[in-house]
Amino acid sequence: MSQFPRDKSLDSSLALLSEGYRFIPRRCRRYQSDVFETRLMLRRAICTMGEDAARMFYYPDRFTRRGALPITALTLLQDIGSAAVLDGKAHRHRKQMFMSLMTPQAIQRLGDVTTAQWQDYIGKWENQDRVVLHDEAQEILCRAVCEWAGVPLTESEAKQRTREFGAMIDGAGAIGPRNWRGQLLRARTERWMRNIIEQVRSDRIEVTEGSAAHIIARHQDPDGKPLNIRTAAVELINVLRPTVAVARYVTFAALALHQHPECRGKLQADDEYTELFVQEVRRFYPFFPLVAGRVRNEFEWRGQHFRKGTWVLLDLYSTNHDPRSWEDPGVFRPERFRQWDGSAYNFIPQGGGDHYTGHRCAGEWITIELMKRAVRRLTTAMAYEVPEQDLRIDLSRMPAIPKSRLVISNVRRAE
């Protein structure tokens, strides 16, 4: 039986926190292997990267997400009782609830609502000296997704709820104050969302049939019982928060436009190029670094037996930069996606495998559409300048973001 290389550190928890996105790929290079064994939080962990590892990780029903993430991250990203921590038939049934929201018509509606918000904000930015694009994009997306989902959001609430969702996202990969702030603000969000669910069920709020609020409030699990109030609130948050998180990708898209100005003309001349550009942003820039699971059904891979409960981490970022799948992976080149083979395992910024039966992000198609809408606004609906600022991306920070969160100035509507 073959053995995977073992990291020599007694425990690598501090190294993971200090190295962030570089932790797994550095050791893969060191051991000349795309899989190695280490210890994290004093527990044995198998770390992997690459297309073959993704196929192993996303094999149906092989892993459970229960106990795979630290509770401090789980409660900010998915939470206890959510679809993400269900397995087998229960997971597939709950996942279908989310996928029912991902019809082309529904995605188009969300895109249209978001575009209208962008237009309003462009007008507002014309009267401001400077705009922090990431923060503003979060608010645009919060307003848009709440309207689309059937969640009432007053003008005075918009900034508060945006802060809450933003704190959850920003704190998920941290320990200490950043995480504590996310936990505190999440508690406020849950109280708000439980009240929304109760009002929808009692018909005190009229919501559109087929909206996220309507579907989740009325959903029944396989036993025929509706979700309890807390779980329904958690799942509605799991529609809203990830949509607000797309602001990070919007910020990276704007950064790419600044760093690769030759793309701007191509985007203005060729609508099909927009999707190539968006996909390359998702491949090239760091979103969330990794996913984790615990073996649910024992299996063999590369001559090694994976026992039930084995902890496995799959690196998303380095898989998207794997030179075995991507030529010159450190070069930003949207045209590469003209030849991409469409694999569900070599391009996994939001997870791999099947959307309907596995744990791949249900909102991936929404992400692509909202990014395309944002790129079109940035290139055709407005002109702006990017003043001198610190645009460095610290890969030890999870999730990563440009230091300045990308400041723009002198915004004006395009002619």
MIPADO-961252 format. One record per residue (C-alpha): residue number from 1; residue in one letter; x, y, z. Coordinates in steps of 0.001 Angstrom, whole numbers, padded with zeros to 6 digits, always signed. Layout:
BEGIN
<site seq="NUM" type="a" east="X" north="Y" up="Z"/>
...
This chain:
BEGIN
<site seq="1" type="m" east="+000000" north="+000000" up="+000000"/>
<site seq="2" type="s" east="+001393" north="+003403" up="-000981"/>
<site seq="3" type="q" east="+001756" north="+006134" up="+001615"/>
<site seq="4" type="f" east="+001200" north="+009815" up="+001041"/>
<site seq="5" type="p" east="+004016" north="+012207" up="+002005"/>
<site seq="6" type="r" east="+003757" north="+013463" up="+005568"/>
<site seq="7" type="d" east="+004311" north="+017038" up="+006596"/>
<site seq="8" type="k" east="+007018" north="+017089" up="+009240"/>
<site seq="9" type="s" east="+005357" north="+019696" up="+011471"/>
<site seq="10" type="l" east="+003828" north="+018493" up="+014708"/>
<site seq="11" type="d" east="+000763" north="+020602" up="+013870"/>
<site seq="12" type="s" east="+000218" north="+022913" up="+010898"/>
<site seq="13" type="s" east="-002717" north="+024971" up="+012168"/>
<site seq="14" type="l" east="-000693" north="+028164" up="+012607"/>
<site seq="15" type="a" east="+000975" north="+027640" up="+009236"/>
<site seq="16" type="l" east="-002427" north="+027371" up="+007545"/>
<site seq="17" type="l" east="-003576" north="+030594" up="+009183"/>
<site seq="18" type="s" east="-000371" north="+032460" up="+008298"/>
<site seq="19" type="e" east="+000034" north="+031113" up="+004748"/>
<site seq="20" type="g" east="-003624" north="+030960" up="+003751"/>
<site seq="21" type="y" east="-004065" north="+030158" up="+000077"/>
<site seq="22" type="r" east="-000393" north="+029173" up="-000237"/>
<site seq="23" type="f" east="-000464" north="+026510" up="+002493"/>
<site seq="24" type="i" east="-001424" north="+023471" up="+000404"/>
<site seq="25" type="p" east="+000340" north="+024322" up="-002895"/>
<site seq="26" type="r" east="+003624" north="+025104" up="-001094"/>
<site seq="27" type="r" east="+003678" north="+021668" up="+000485"/>
<site seq="28" type="c" east="+002592" north="+019974" up="-002703"/>
<site seq="29" type="r" east="+005631" north="+021504" up="-004403"/>
<site seq="30" type="r" east="+007845" north="+020624" up="-001445"/>
<site seq="31" type="y" east="+006821" north="+016960" up="-001490"/>
<site seq="32" type="q" east="+006350" north="+016801" up="-005293"/>
<site seq="33" type="s" east="+002896" north="+015373" up="-004730"/>
<site seq="34" type="d" east="-000657" north="+016632" up="-005140"/>
<site seq="35" type="v" east="-001641" north="+014963" up="-001863"/>
<site seq="36" type="f" east="+000027" north="+014928" up="+001548"/>
<site seq="37" type="e" east="-000813" north="+014208" up="+005167"/>
<site seq="38" type="t" east="-000560" north="+016727" up="+007994"/>
<site seq="39" type="r" east="-002137" north="+017590" up="+011324"/>
<site seq="40" type="l" east="-004509" north="+020510" up="+011837"/>
<site seq="41" type="m" east="-005929" north="+021343" up="+015253"/>
<site seq="42" type="l" east="-004067" north="+018193" up="+016383"/>
<site seq="43" type="r" east="-006140" north="+016038" up="+014024"/>
<site seq="44" type="r" east="-004896" north="+014059" up="+011042"/>
<site seq="45" type="a" east="-005806" north="+015685" up="+007729"/>
<site seq="46" type="i" east="-005264" north="+014705" up="+004095"/>
<site seq="47" type="c" east="-004664" north="+017757" up="+001880"/>
<site seq="48" type="t" east="-005160" north="+017502" up="-001886"/>
<site seq="49" type="m" east="-005301" north="+019556" up="-005073"/>
<site seq="50" type="g" east="-005902" north="+019023" up="-008780"/>
<site seq="51" type="e" east="-008488" north="+017545" up="-011107"/>
<site seq="52" type="d" east="-007950" north="+013932" up="-010048"/>
<site seq="53" type="a" east="-008334" north="+014889" up="-006381"/>
<site seq="54" type="a" east="-011502" north="+016836" up="-007166"/>
<site seq="55" type="r" east="-012980" north="+013774" up="-008881"/>
<site seq="56" type="m" east="-012178" north="+011753" up="-005785"/>
<site seq="57" type="f" east="-013610" north="+014371" up="-003439"/>
<site seq="58" type="y" east="-016854" north="+014971" up="-005329"/>
<site seq="59" type="y" east="-017704" north="+011327" up="-005959"/>
<site seq="60" type="p" east="-021389" north="+011037" up="-004929"/>
<site seq="61" type="d" east="-022076" north="+010341" up="-001236"/>
<site seq="62" type="r" east="-018413" north="+009719" up="-000473"/>
<site seq="63" type="f" east="-017987" north="+012596" up="+001989"/>
<site seq="64" type="t" east="-020058" north="+014365" up="+004590"/>
<site seq="65" type="r" east="-019602" north="+018018" up="+005448"/>
<site seq="66" type="r" east="-020544" north="+017334" up="+009071"/>
<site seq="67" type="g" east="-017592" north="+018008" up="+011341"/>
<site seq="68" type="a" east="-015436" north="+019069" up="+008389"/>
<site seq="69" type="l" east="-015240" north="+022800" up="+009125"/>
<site seq="70" type="p" east="-014440" north="+024526" up="+012412"/>
<site seq="71" type="i" east="-017708" north="+025597" up="+014018"/>
<site seq="72" type="t" east="-016580" north="+029232" up="+013812"/>
<site seq="73" type="a" east="-016477" north="+028973" up="+010016"/>
<site seq="74" type="l" east="-019546" north="+026757" up="+009639"/>
<site seq="75" type="t" east="-021843" north="+029132" up="+011489"/>
<site seq="76" type="l" east="-020848" north="+032022" up="+009212"/>
<site seq="77" type="l" east="-020905" north="+030135" up="+005909"/>
<site seq="78" type="q" east="-023725" north="+027569" up="+006068"/>
<site seq="79" type="d" east="-024724" north="+026821" up="+009658"/>
<site seq="80" type="i" east="-026064" north="+023801" up="+011487"/>
<site seq="81" type="g" east="-029168" north="+022274" up="+009920"/>
<site seq="82" type="s" east="-028535" north="+023673" up="+006445"/>
<site seq="83" type="a" east="-028467" north="+021705" up="+003199"/>
<site seq="84" type="a" east="-024668" north="+021831" up="+003254"/>
<site seq="85" type="v" east="-024434" north="+019498" up="+006256"/>
<site seq="86" type="l" east="-027091" north="+017022" up="+005098"/>
<site seq="87" type="d" east="-026214" north="+013765" up="+003355"/>
<site seq="88" type="g" east="-027776" north="+011353" up="+000878"/>
<site seq="89" type="k" east="-031480" north="+011663" up="+000080"/>
<site seq="90" type="a" east="-032007" north="+014397" up="+002665"/>
<site seq="91" type="h" east="-029336" north="+016541" up="+001030"/>
<site seq="92" type="r" east="-030610" north="+015969" up="-002496"/>
<site seq="93" type="h" east="-034176" north="+016815" up="-001467"/>
<site seq="94" type="r" east="-033113" north="+020066" up="+000211"/>
<site seq="95" type="k" east="-030734" north="+020906" up="-002642"/>
<site seq="96" type="q" east="-033639" north="+020640" up="-005072"/>
<site seq="97" type="m" east="-035313" north="+023459" up="-003129"/>
<site seq="98" type="f" east="-032365" north="+025706" up="-003989"/>
<site seq="99" type="m" east="-032048" north="+024518" up="-007579"/>
<site seq="100" type="s" east="-035716" north="+025347" up="-008203"/>
<site seq="101" type="l" east="-034677" north="+028986" up="-007799"/>
<site seq="102" type="m" east="-032018" north="+028715" up="-010509"/>
<site seq="103" type="t" east="-034193" north="+028719" up="-013617"/>
<site seq="104" type="p" east="-033040" north="+030908" up="-016527"/>
<site seq="105" type="q" east="-036075" north="+033147" up="-016006"/>
<site seq="106" type="a" east="-035328" north="+033619" up="-012293"/>
<site seq="107" type="i" east="-031665" north="+034359" up="-012955"/>
<site seq="108" type="q" east="-032673" north="+036875" up="-015634"/>
<site seq="109" type="r" east="-035006" north="+038614" up="-013161"/>
<site seq="110" type="l" east="-032260" north="+038889" up="-010563"/>
<site seq="111" type="g" east="-029915" north="+040230" up="-013227"/>
<site seq="112" type="d" east="-032438" north="+042873" up="-014264"/>
<site seq="113" type="v" east="-033050" north="+043979" up="-010671"/>
<site seq="114" type="t" east="-029306" north="+044191" up="-010094"/>
<site seq="115" type="t" east="-028721" north="+046223" up="-013253"/>
<site seq="116" type="a" east="-031350" north="+048723" up="-012118"/>
<site seq="117" type="q" east="-029521" north="+049069" up="-008800"/>
<site seq="118" type="w" east="-026225" north="+049635" up="-010604"/>
<site seq="119" type="q" east="-027790" north="+052437" up="-012638"/>
<site seq="120" type="d" east="-029085" north="+054137" up="-009489"/>
<site seq="121" type="y" east="-025716" north="+053873" up="-007771"/>
<site seq="122" type="i" east="-023788" north="+055197" up="-010776"/>
<site seq="123" type="g" east="-025928" north="+058328" up="-010564"/>
<site seq="124" type="k" east="-025161" north="+058636" up="-006849"/>
<site seq="125" type="w" east="-021420" north="+058113" up="-007366"/>
<site seq="126" type="e" east="-021268" north="+061064" up="-009774"/>
<site seq="127" type="n" east="-021630" north="+063326" up="-006751"/>
<site seq="128" type="q" east="-018959" north="+061647" up="-004624"/>
<site seq="129" type="d" east="-015220" north="+062299" up="-004586"/>
<site seq="130" type="r" east="-014350" north="+058654" up="-004128"/>
<site seq="131" type="v" east="-016144" north="+055310" up="-004021"/>
<site seq="132" type="v" east="-014969" north="+052080" up="-002364"/>
<site seq="133" type="l" east="-016233" north="+049712" up="-005021"/>
<site seq="134" type="h" east="-016317" north="+046531" up="-002936"/>
<site seq="135" type="d" east="-018429" north="+048108" up="-000209"/>
<site seq="136" type="e" east="-020812" north="+049674" up="-002712"/>
<site seq="137" type="a" east="-021117" north="+046452" up="-004716"/>
<site seq="138" type="q" east="-022098" north="+044601" up="-001540"/>
<site seq="139" type="e" east="-024904" north="+047083" up="-000954"/>
<site seq="140" type="i" east="-026078" north="+046884" up="-004567"/>
<site seq="141" type="l" east="-026244" north="+043106" up="-004354"/>
<site seq="142" type="c" east="-027907" north="+043106" up="-000928"/>
<site seq="143" type="r" east="-030676" north="+045392" up="-002144"/>
<site seq="144" type="a" east="-031114" north="+043431" up="-005366"/>
<site seq="145" type="v" east="-031194" north="+039927" up="-003896"/>
<site seq="146" type="c" east="-033601" north="+040938" up="-001117"/>
<site seq="147" type="e" east="-035998" north="+042407" up="-003665"/>
<site seq="148" type="w" east="-035674" north="+039314" up="-005868"/>
<site seq="149" type="a" east="-036083" north="+036891" up="-002954"/>
<site seq="150" type="g" east="-039187" north="+038589" up="-001579"/>
<site seq="151" type="v" east="-037474" north="+039835" up="+001581"/>
<site seq="152" type="p" east="-038674" north="+043315" up="+002596"/>
<site seq="153" type="l" east="-035807" north="+045745" up="+003009"/>
<site seq="154" type="t" east="-036448" north="+049335" up="+003985"/>
<site seq="155" type="e" east="-034134" north="+052127" up="+002923"/>
<site seq="156" type="s" east="-032869" north="+052511" up="+006490"/>
<site seq="157" type="e" east="-032180" north="+048765" up="+006764"/>
<site seq="158" type="a" east="-030113" north="+048361" up="+003603"/>
<site seq="159" type="k" east="-026783" north="+049473" up="+005029"/>
<site seq="160" type="q" east="-027295" north="+047525" up="+008270"/>
<site seq="161" type="r" east="-028080" north="+044246" up="+006487"/>
<site seq="162" type="t" east="-025213" north="+044772" up="+004065"/>
<site seq="163" type="r" east="-022840" north="+045160" up="+007025"/>
<site seq="164" type="e" east="-024186" north="+041967" up="+008564"/>
<site seq="165" type="f" east="-023779" north="+039866" up="+005420"/>
<site seq="166" type="g" east="-020392" north="+041424" up="+004736"/>
<site seq="167" type="a" east="-019169" north="+040613" up="+008257"/>
<site seq="168" type="m" east="-020215" north="+036965" up="+007881"/>
<site seq="169" type="i" east="-018295" north="+036638" up="+004637"/>
<site seq="170" type="d" east="-015235" north="+038504" up="+005866"/>
<site seq="171" type="g" east="-015028" north="+036657" up="+009171"/>
<site seq="172" type="a" east="-015500" north="+033107" up="+007884"/>
<site seq="173" type="g" east="-011812" north="+032407" up="+007327"/>
<site seq="174" type="a" east="-010519" north="+034146" up="+010420"/>
<site seq="175" type="i" east="-010096" north="+033585" up="+014124"/>
<site seq="176" type="g" east="-010325" north="+036386" up="+016657"/>
<site seq="177" type="p" east="-012052" north="+039787" up="+016297"/>
<site seq="178" type="r" east="-012974" north="+039496" up="+012599"/>
<site seq="179" type="n" east="-014760" north="+036216" up="+013256"/>
<site seq="180" type="w" east="-016318" north="+037440" up="+016503"/>
<site seq="181" type="r" east="-017812" north="+040429" up="+014697"/>
<site seq="182" type="g" east="-019271" north="+038133" up="+012039"/>
<site seq="183" type="q" east="-020825" north="+035906" up="+014705"/>
<site seq="184" type="l" east="-022355" north="+038860" up="+016548"/>
<site seq="185" type="l" east="-023871" north="+040375" up="+013425"/>
<site seq="186" type="r" east="-025065" north="+036986" up="+012173"/>
<site seq="187" type="a" east="-027163" north="+036635" up="+015336"/>
<site seq="188" type="r" east="-028939" north="+039880" up="+014393"/>
<site seq="189" type="t" east="-029522" north="+038629" up="+010861"/>
<site seq="190" type="e" east="-031024" north="+035382" up="+012101"/>
<site seq="191" type="r" east="-033470" north="+037199" up="+014371"/>
<site seq="192" type="w" east="-034531" north="+039355" up="+011415"/>
<site seq="193" type="m" east="-034869" north="+036362" up="+009104"/>
<site seq="194" type="r" east="-036858" north="+034258" up="+011579"/>
<site seq="195" type="n" east="-039330" north="+037124" up="+011794"/>
<site seq="196" type="i" east="-039567" north="+037235" up="+007991"/>
<site seq="197" type="i" east="-040300" north="+033501" up="+007793"/>
<site seq="198" type="e" east="-042978" north="+033775" up="+010482"/>
<site seq="199" type="q" east="-044636" north="+036663" up="+008659"/>
<site seq="200" type="v" east="-044599" north="+034839" up="+005322"/>
<site seq="201" type="r" east="-046179" north="+031746" up="+006889"/>
<site seq="202" type="s" east="-048887" north="+033786" up="+008585"/>
<site seq="203" type="d" east="-049542" north="+035803" up="+005386"/>
<site seq="204" type="r" east="-048583" north="+039050" up="+007118"/>
<site seq="205" type="i" east="-046112" north="+039568" up="+004272"/>
<site seq="206" type="e" east="-047307" north="+039015" up="+000731"/>
<site seq="207" type="v" east="-044546" north="+037417" up="-001346"/>
<site seq="208" type="t" east="-044491" north="+036328" up="-004955"/>
<site seq="209" type="e" east="-045103" north="+032641" up="-005501"/>
<site seq="210" type="g" east="-041837" north="+031053" up="-006587"/>
<site seq="211" type="s" east="-039652" north="+033617" up="-004805"/>
<site seq="212" type="a" east="-036970" north="+032371" up="-002437"/>
<site seq="213" type="a" east="-038889" north="+033557" up="+000642"/>
<site seq="214" type="h" east="-042048" north="+031779" up="-000553"/>
<site seq="215" type="i" east="-040349" north="+028515" up="-001518"/>
<site seq="216" type="i" east="-038245" north="+028214" up="+001636"/>
<site seq="217" type="a" east="-041068" north="+029201" up="+004001"/>
<site seq="218" type="r" east="-043349" north="+026548" up="+002419"/>
<site seq="219" type="h" east="-040740" north="+023831" up="+001867"/>
<site seq="220" type="q" east="-041346" north="+020391" up="+003331"/>
<site seq="221" type="d" east="-038594" north="+017895" up="+004016"/>
<site seq="222" type="p" east="-039057" north="+014222" up="+002979"/>
<site seq="223" type="d" east="-041057" north="+013514" up="+006150"/>
<site seq="224" type="g" east="-043705" north="+015972" up="+004965"/>
<site seq="225" type="k" east="-043002" north="+018462" up="+007735"/>
<site seq="226" type="p" east="-042121" north="+022108" up="+007068"/>
<site seq="227" type="l" east="-038691" north="+023326" up="+008071"/>
<site seq="228" type="n" east="-038568" north="+024631" up="+011614"/>
<site seq="229" type="i" east="-038388" north="+028414" up="+011836"/>
<site seq="230" type="r" east="-034674" north="+028545" up="+012561"/>
<site seq="231" type="t" east="-033691" north="+026183" up="+009732"/>
<site seq="232" type="a" east="-035892" north="+028051" up="+007245"/>
<site seq="233" type="a" east="-034252" north="+031315" up="+008338"/>
<site seq="234" type="v" east="-030793" north="+029757" up="+007922"/>
<site seq="235" type="e" east="-031613" north="+028567" up="+004405"/>
<site seq="236" type="l" east="-032978" north="+031959" up="+003364"/>
<site seq="237" type="i" east="-029771" north="+033533" up="+004653"/>
<site seq="238" type="n" east="-027949" north="+030931" up="+002533"/>
<site seq="239" type="v" east="-029572" north="+032485" up="-000533"/>
<site seq="240" type="l" east="-028884" north="+036096" up="+000408"/>
<site seq="241" type="r" east="-025375" north="+035988" up="+001909"/>
<site seq="242" type="p" east="-023636" north="+034147" up="-000983"/>
<site seq="243" type="t" east="-025172" north="+036608" up="-003428"/>
<site seq="244" type="v" east="-023708" north="+039511" up="-001467"/>
<site seq="245" type="a" east="-020373" north="+037635" up="-001537"/>
<site seq="246" type="v" east="-020318" north="+038051" up="-005325"/>
<site seq="247" type="a" east="-019136" north="+041592" up="-004567"/>
<site seq="248" type="r" east="-015674" north="+040099" up="-004092"/>
<site seq="249" type="y" east="-015715" north="+038774" up="-007632"/>
<site seq="250" type="v" east="-017013" north="+042139" up="-008866"/>
<site seq="251" type="t" east="-014069" north="+043820" up="-007152"/>
<site seq="252" type="f" east="-011636" north="+041357" up="-008727"/>
<site seq="253" type="a" east="-013254" north="+041982" up="-012126"/>
<site seq="254" type="a" east="-012683" north="+045720" up="-011720"/>
<site seq="255" type="l" east="-009112" north="+045015" up="-010647"/>
<site seq="256" type="a" east="-008603" north="+042902" up="-013775"/>
<site seq="257" type="l" east="-009917" north="+045749" up="-015923"/>
<site seq="258" type="h" east="-007393" north="+048052" up="-014256"/>
<site seq="259" type="q" east="-004467" north="+045630" up="-014502"/>
<site seq="260" type="h" east="-005326" north="+044427" up="-018018"/>
<site seq="261" type="p" east="-006760" north="+047477" up="-019818"/>
<site seq="262" type="e" east="-006515" north="+045676" up="-023170"/>
<site seq="263" type="c" east="-009541" north="+043636" up="-022078"/>
<site seq="264" type="r" east="-011793" north="+046691" up="-021935"/>
<site seq="265" type="g" east="-011941" north="+047180" up="-025683"/>
<site seq="266" type="k" east="-012608" north="+043494" up="-026268"/>
<site seq="267" type="l" east="-015455" north="+043565" up="-023764"/>
<site seq="268" type="q" east="-017000" north="+046587" up="-025451"/>
<site seq="269" type="a" east="-016714" north="+045030" up="-028912"/>
<site seq="270" type="d" east="-017644" north="+041393" up="-028264"/>
<site seq="271" type="d" east="-020463" north="+040386" up="-025929"/>
<site seq="272" type="e" east="-019330" north="+036743" up="-025948"/>
<site seq="273" type="y" east="-015959" north="+037839" up="-024572"/>
<site seq="274" type="t" east="-017711" north="+038950" up="-021375"/>
<site seq="275" type="e" east="-018269" north="+035380" up="-020229"/>
<site seq="276" type="l" east="-014670" north="+034428" up="-021061"/>
<site seq="277" type="f" east="-013482" north="+037382" up="-019001"/>
<site seq="278" type="v" east="-015756" north="+036544" up="-016061"/>
<site seq="279" type="q" east="-014638" north="+032919" up="-016022"/>
<site seq="280" type="e" east="-010991" north="+033918" up="-016043"/>
<site seq="281" type="v" east="-011601" north="+036285" up="-013118"/>
<site seq="282" type="r" east="-013125" north="+033369" up="-011223"/>
<site seq="283" type="r" east="-010181" north="+031143" up="-012089"/>
<site seq="284" type="f" east="-007364" north="+033608" up="-011561"/>
<site seq="285" type="y" east="-008282" north="+035564" up="-008427"/>
<site seq="286" type="p" east="-008711" north="+034043" up="-004932"/>
<site seq="287" type="f" east="-012240" north="+033434" up="-003686"/>
<site seq="288" type="f" east="-012583" north="+030866" up="-000878"/>
<site seq="289" type="p" east="-009417" north="+028746" up="-000638"/>
<site seq="290" type="l" east="-010578" north="+025213" up="+000103"/>
<site seq="291" type="v" east="-013401" north="+022840" up="+000961"/>
<site seq="292" type="a" east="-013351" north="+020036" up="+003496"/>
<site seq="293" type="g" east="-015160" north="+016779" up="+004125"/>
<site seq="294" type="r" east="-015093" north="+013687" up="+006301"/>
<site seq="295" type="v" east="-015264" north="+010254" up="+004733"/>
<site seq="296" type="r" east="-018790" north="+008913" up="+004940"/>
<site seq="297" type="n" east="-018360" north="+005711" up="+002921"/>
<site seq="298" type="e" east="-014932" north="+004057" up="+002950"/>
<site seq="299" type="f" east="-013024" north="+003865" up="-000348"/>
<site seq="300" type="e" east="-009633" north="+003292" up="-001953"/>
<site seq="301" type="w" east="-007739" north="+005971" up="-003847"/>
<site seq="302" type="r" east="-004195" north="+005753" up="-005161"/>
<site seq="303" type="g" east="-003581" north="+002581" up="-003236"/>
<site seq="304" type="q" east="-004568" north="+004055" up="+000116"/>
<site seq="305" type="h" east="-007628" north="+003137" up="+002167"/>
<site seq="306" type="f" east="-009734" north="+006061" up="+003384"/>
<site seq="307" type="r" east="-011492" north="+005040" up="+006566"/>
<site seq="308" type="k" east="-014774" north="+006477" up="+007737"/>
<site seq="309" type="g" east="-014209" north="+009837" up="+009429"/>
<site seq="310" type="t" east="-010938" north="+010639" up="+007621"/>
<site seq="311" type="w" east="-010625" north="+014407" up="+007230"/>
<site seq="312" type="v" east="-009856" north="+015542" up="+003672"/>
<site seq="313" type="l" east="-009208" north="+019084" up="+002426"/>
<site seq="314" type="l" east="-009410" north="+019956" up="-001278"/>
<site seq="315" type="d" east="-007646" north="+023133" up="-002399"/>
<site seq="316" type="l" east="-009874" north="+025088" up="-004811"/>
<site seq="317" type="y" east="-007467" north="+027924" up="-005546"/>
<site seq="318" type="s" east="-004483" north="+025769" up="-006488"/>
<site seq="319" type="t" east="-006668" north="+023418" up="-008564"/>
<site seq="320" type="n" east="-007690" north="+026467" up="-010600"/>
<site seq="321" type="h" east="-003967" north="+027223" up="-011027"/>
<site seq="322" type="d" east="-002798" north="+023670" up="-011705"/>
<site seq="323" type="p" east="-000380" north="+023701" up="-014693"/>
<site seq="324" type="r" east="-001511" north="+020178" up="-015581"/>
<site seq="325" type="s" east="-004914" north="+021644" up="-016479"/>
<site seq="326" type="w" east="-004076" north="+025267" up="-017303"/>
<site seq="327" type="e" east="-001252" north="+026502" up="-019523"/>
<site seq="328" type="d" east="+000580" north="+029426" up="-017899"/>
<site seq="329" type="p" east="-001837" north="+029437" up="-014948"/>
<site seq="330" type="g" east="-000259" north="+032564" up="-013463"/>
<site seq="331" type="v" east="-001158" north="+034603" up="-016555"/>
<site seq="332" type="f" east="-004552" north="+036334" up="-016822"/>
<site seq="333" type="r" east="-005860" north="+035196" up="-020228"/>
<site seq="334" type="p" east="-009652" north="+035081" up="-020777"/>
<site seq="335" type="e" east="-009224" north="+033538" up="-024238"/>
<site seq="336" type="r" east="-008177" north="+030254" up="-022616"/>
<site seq="337" type="f" east="-011843" north="+029513" up="-021952"/>
<site seq="338" type="r" east="-012526" north="+029195" up="-025683"/>
<site seq="339" type="q" east="-010693" north="+025854" up="-025465"/>
<site seq="340" type="w" east="-011782" north="+024816" up="-021960"/>
<site seq="341" type="d" east="-013143" north="+021249" up="-021933"/>
<site seq="342" type="g" east="-015994" north="+022107" up="-019539"/>
<site seq="343" type="s" east="-014755" north="+019708" up="-016860"/>
<site seq="344" type="a" east="-016583" north="+019859" up="-013535"/>
<site seq="345" type="y" east="-013312" north="+019070" up="-011756"/>
<site seq="346" type="n" east="-010470" north="+021239" up="-013118"/>
<site seq="347" type="f" east="-012271" north="+024591" up="-012733"/>
<site seq="348" type="i" east="-013844" north="+024676" up="-009280"/>
<site seq="349" type="p" east="-013977" north="+028209" up="-007844"/>
<site seq="350" type="q" east="-017316" north="+027366" up="-006203"/>
<site seq="351" type="g" east="-016869" north="+023629" up="-005882"/>
<site seq="352" type="g" east="-016956" north="+020727" up="-008320"/>
<site seq="353" type="g" east="-019165" north="+017858" up="-009397"/>
<site seq="354" type="d" east="-022884" north="+018063" up="-010107"/>
<site seq="355" type="h" east="-025005" north="+021031" up="-009028"/>
<site seq="356" type="y" east="-028144" north="+018989" up="-008438"/>
<site seq="357" type="t" east="-026860" north="+015964" up="-006533"/>
<site seq="358" type="g" east="-023622" north="+017156" up="-004945"/>
<site seq="359" type="h" east="-022339" north="+020003" up="-002810"/>
<site seq="360" type="r" east="-021381" north="+022318" up="-005668"/>
<site seq="361" type="c" east="-022647" north="+025851" up="-005049"/>
<site seq="362" type="a" east="-026277" north="+026108" up="-006176"/>
<site seq="363" type="g" east="-025832" north="+029788" up="-007000"/>
<site seq="364" type="e" east="-022904" north="+029440" up="-009399"/>
<site seq="365" type="w" east="-024982" north="+030442" up="-012431"/>
<site seq="366" type="i" east="-026231" north="+033479" up="-010500"/>
<site seq="367" type="t" east="-022610" north="+034414" up="-009765"/>
<site seq="368" type="i" east="-021713" north="+034331" up="-013457"/>
<site seq="369" type="e" east="-024757" north="+036370" up="-014468"/>
<site seq="370" type="l" east="-024232" north="+039043" up="-011814"/>
<site seq="371" type="m" east="-020560" north="+039329" up="-012696"/>
<site seq="372" type="k" east="-021425" north="+039765" up="-016375"/>
<site seq="373" type="r" east="-023936" north="+042468" up="-015475"/>
<site seq="374" type="a" east="-021340" north="+044249" up="-013339"/>
<site seq="375" type="v" east="-018645" north="+044067" up="-016020"/>
<site seq="376" type="r" east="-021033" north="+045566" up="-018572"/>
<site seq="377" type="r" east="-021832" north="+048431" up="-016180"/>
<site seq="378" type="l" east="-018135" north="+049043" up="-015541"/>
<site seq="379" type="t" east="-017226" north="+049074" up="-019239"/>
<site seq="380" type="t" east="-020255" north="+050556" up="-021035"/>
<site seq="381" type="a" east="-022427" north="+052470" up="-018558"/>
<site seq="382" type="m" east="-019830" north="+054490" up="-016677"/>
<site seq="383" type="a" east="-016396" north="+056024" up="-016847"/>
<site seq="384" type="y" east="-014140" north="+056410" up="-013824"/>
<site seq="385" type="e" east="-010564" north="+056704" up="-012667"/>
<site seq="386" type="v" east="-008557" north="+054447" up="-010361"/>
<site seq="387" type="p" east="-006446" north="+056686" up="-008103"/>
<site seq="388" type="e" east="-003190" north="+055537" up="-006563"/>
<site seq="389" type="q" east="-003897" north="+053046" up="-003775"/>
<site seq="390" type="d" east="-002757" north="+049740" up="-002273"/>
<site seq="391" type="l" east="-004211" north="+047050" up="-004545"/>
<site seq="392" type="r" east="-002106" north="+044212" up="-003181"/>
<site seq="393" type="i" east="-003902" north="+040952" up="-002424"/>
<site seq="394" type="d" east="-002693" north="+039308" up="+000767"/>
<site seq="395" type="l" east="-003003" north="+035568" up="+000178"/>
<site seq="396" type="s" east="-002602" north="+034892" up="+003879"/>
<site seq="397" type="r" east="-005966" north="+036578" up="+004455"/>
<site seq="398" type="m" east="-008989" north="+034324" up="+003981"/>
<site seq="399" type="p" east="-011099" north="+035291" up="+002134"/>
<site seq="400" type="a" east="-008772" north="+037560" up="+000185"/>
<site seq="401" type="i" east="-009584" north="+041037" up="-001095"/>
<site seq="402" type="p" east="-007458" north="+043918" up="-002481"/>
<site seq="403" type="k" east="-006088" north="+045925" up="+000437"/>
<site seq="404" type="s" east="-007932" north="+049110" up="-000576"/>
<site seq="405" type="r" east="-011087" north="+047240" up="-001628"/>
<site seq="406" type="l" east="-010619" north="+049144" up="-004899"/>
<site seq="407" type="v" east="-011290" north="+052849" up="-004770"/>
<site seq="408" type="i" east="-012609" north="+054614" up="-007878"/>
<site seq="409" type="s" east="-013059" north="+058362" up="-008411"/>
<site seq="410" type="n" east="-014454" north="+060894" up="-010894"/>
<site seq="411" type="v" east="-017368" north="+058610" up="-011774"/>
<site seq="412" type="r" east="-019599" north="+059782" up="-014604"/>
<site seq="413" type="r" east="-022207" north="+058159" up="-016750"/>
<site seq="414" type="a" east="-021002" north="+057025" up="-020158"/>
<site seq="415" type="e" east="-022150" north="+059049" up="-023145"/>
